[in-house]
Amino acid sequence: MQYLNETPVASIIFLFTIVTSIYAFNDAQVYGKFMMHPYTVSKGKKLYTFITSGLIHADWGHLFFNMFTFYFFAFKLETMIGHWQFGLLYVLSLILSDIPTVIKHKDHFWYNSLGASGAISAVLFSYILYNPVSIIGVMFIPMPAIVFAVLYLVYSWYMSKNAKDNIGHDAHFFGALTGLIFTVIFVPGIIPHFIEALTLGIQSLTGGR
């Protein structure tokens, strides 16, 4: 109940995404209705899948990784950014992060897209603006959030151009950008806060030199 009271939007998204994903694992019709098909969307049909595709996942590993990241950052972010701001950020990032995918694969009838990775990236990068020197563990390697952010953007951009692994690197990249831009627009003073937090963090790491 504490989560529902303090972070109602993140709580509802978290629970609903898990329940919907698990249900879809056992119902092919749900997959068919909820999954984004860029070819179809580019024709102006099934536009609702910009949202519903973020409520289902490919498998248990995909679901676990996204919800694990969501759990550690989304609840904290909602307390910092506000309830309606968090909800708007999440919904907008689901949509905006998938638009490049639709454009890229509009002629590929075989291609489908699903998962909340674009919105999760937006949540993570919005959080990084608040805490740029917090430590994030990547493959058991801890690093400052700002370092992770740079590496993540470079990697996602490179992979979106060169990878053939069927992972939505475009959604990762543009979701992250959506999180940054949204936070700058809707959170007054976030840029000075970011600069101050980054400066203090660097001073702390270098012993004040």
C-alpha positions in Angstrom: 0.0 0.0 0.0 2.9 2.4 0.6 3.9 2.2 -3.0 0.3 2.8 -4.2 0.0 5.8 -1.9 3.4 7.4 -2.7 3.9 6.4 -6.3 0.5 5.4 -7.7 1.3 5.9 -11.4 4.5 3.8 -11.3 2.8 1.1 -9.2 -0.1 0.8 -11.7 2.2 0.7 -14.7 4.5 -1.9 -13.0 1.7 -4.2 -12.0 -0.3 -3.9 -15.2 2.7 -4.5 -17.4 3.7 -7.7 -15.5 0.1 -9.0 -15.5 -0.5 -8.3 -19.2 2.9 -9.7 -20.2 2.3 -13.0 -18.3 -1.2 -13.3 -19.7 0.2 -12.8 -23.2 2.7 -15.5 -22.7 -0.2 -17.9 -22.7 -2.5 -16.2 -25.2 -1.4 -15.8 -28.8 -4.4 -13.6 -29.6 -3.2 -11.0 -27.1 0.2 -11.0 -28.7 -1.5 -10.5 -32.1 -3.6 -7.6 -30.9 -1.0 -5.8 -28.7 2.1 -6.2 -30.7 3.3 -3.4 -33.0 3.5 -4.2 -36.7 5.3 -1.2 -38.3 4.1 -2.1 -41.8 0.4 -1.9 -40.6 0.9 1.1 -38.4 2.6 3.0 -41.3 -0.7 2.5 -43.2 -2.6 4.3 -40.4 -4.0 1.1 -38.8 -3.7 -0.3 -35.2 -2.2 3.0 -33.9 -3.1 1.9 -30.4 -0.2 -0.5 -30.5 2.1 2.4 -29.9 0.9 1.9 -26.3 -0.2 -1.8 -26.1 3.1 -3.0 -27.5 4.8 -1.6 -24.4 2.6 -3.8 -22.2 3.8 -7.2 -23.5 7.3 -8.8 -23.7 9.0 -11.4 -25.8 9.8 -13.8 -22.9 10.5 -14.0 -19.2 14.0 -12.6 -19.5 12.8 -9.6 -21.5 10.1 -8.9 -18.9 12.4 -9.4 -15.9 15.2 -7.1 -17.2 12.7 -4.3 -18.1 10.8 -4.5 -14.8 14.0 -4.9 -12.8 15.2 -1.6 -14.2 11.8 0.0 -13.8 11.6 -1.0 -10.1 14.9 0.6 -9.3 14.4 3.9 -11.0 10.7 4.6 -11.8 9.4 4.8 -8.2 12.2 7.1 -7.2 11.6 9.2 -10.3 7.9 9.7 -9.7 8.6 11.1 -6.2 11.0 13.6 -7.7 9.2 14.5 -10.9 5.5 14.3 -9.9 2.7 11.9 -10.6 1.1 13.3 -13.8 4.6 14.3 -15.1 5.8 10.7 -14.6 2.7 9.3 -16.3 3.0 11.7 -19.3 6.7 10.9 -19.6 6.0 7.2 -19.7 3.2 7.4 -22.3 5.0 9.9 -24.5 8.2 7.9 -24.5 6.3 4.7 -25.5 5.0 6.5 -28.5 7.9 8.7 -29.5 10.5 5.9 -29.1 8.6 3.7 -31.5 8.1 6.3 -34.3 11.7 5.8 -35.7 11.1 2.0 -35.7 7.9 2.4 -37.7 9.7 4.6 -40.2 12.6 2.3 -40.5 10.5 -0.9 -40.9 7.5 0.4 -42.7 8.2 -1.8 -45.7 9.2 -4.9 -43.7 6.1 -7.0 -43.4 7.9 -9.6 -41.4 9.0 -7.2 -38.6 7.2 -6.8 -35.3 8.0 -4.8 -32.2 7.1 -5.2 -28.5 8.3 -4.4 -25.0 8.7 -1.3 -22.8 12.4 -0.7 -23.5 11.9 2.8 -25.0 9.9 4.0 -22.0 12.3 2.3 -19.5 15.2 4.2 -21.2 13.3 7.4 -20.8 12.7 6.8 -17.1 16.4 5.9 -16.6 17.7 9.0 -18.4 15.3 11.3 -16.6 16.6 9.9 -13.4 20.2 10.5 -14.5 19.5 14.2 -14.9 18.6 14.2 -11.2 21.5 12.0 -10.1 24.3 12.1 -12.7 27.0 10.6 -10.4 24.9 7.9 -8.8 26.4 4.5 -9.3 24.8 2.2 -11.9 25.9 -1.4 -12.2 26.2 -2.7 -15.8 27.0 -6.4 -16.1 28.3 -6.3 -12.5 30.6 -3.3 -13.4 29.7 -0.2 -11.3 30.1 3.2 -13.0 28.8 6.8 -12.6 25.4 7.3 -14.2 26.7 10.0 -16.5 29.4 7.7 -17.9 26.8 5.0 -18.4 24.5 7.5 -20.2 27.2 8.4 -22.7 28.1 4.8 -23.4 24.5 3.8 -23.7 23.7 6.5 -26.2 26.8 5.7 -28.3 26.2 2.0 -28.2 22.5 2.3 -29.0 23.1 4.6 -31.9 25.9 2.4 -33.3 23.8 -0.8 -33.0 20.7 0.9 -34.5 22.8 1.4 -37.7 24.7 -1.8 -37.8 23.1 -4.6 -35.7 21.1 -7.4 -37.2 20.0 -8.9 -33.8 16.3 -7.9 -34.0 16.6 -5.8 -30.8 15.0 -2.4 -30.9 18.1 -0.2 -30.5 16.3 2.7 -32.1 13.7 2.6 -29.3 16.4 2.5 -26.7 18.2 5.6 -28.2 15.1 7.7 -28.9 13.5 6.7 -25.6 16.5 7.9 -23.8 16.4 11.2 -25.7 12.7 11.6 -24.9 13.5 11.2 -21.2 16.1 13.9 -21.4 14.1 16.4 -23.4 10.9 15.8 -21.5 12.6 16.4 -18.1 14.3 19.6 -19.3 11.0 21.0 -20.6 8.8 19.9 -17.7 11.1 20.3 -14.7 12.1 23.9 -14.0 15.7 24.2 -12.9 16.7 20.7 -13.8 19.7 21.9 -15.9 21.3 24.0 -13.1 20.5 21.1 -10.7 22.3 18.6 -13.1 25.3 20.9 -13.4 25.6 21.4 -9.7 25.1 17.7 -8.9 27.7 16.8 -11.5 30.2 19.3 -10.3 29.8 18.3 -6.7 30.1 14.6 -7.7 33.3 15.2 -9.6 34.8 17.2 -6.7 33.9 14.4 -4.4 35.5 11.8 -6.6 38.7 13.9 -7.0 39.0 14.8 -3.4 37.9 18.4 -4.0 40.7 19.2 -6.5 
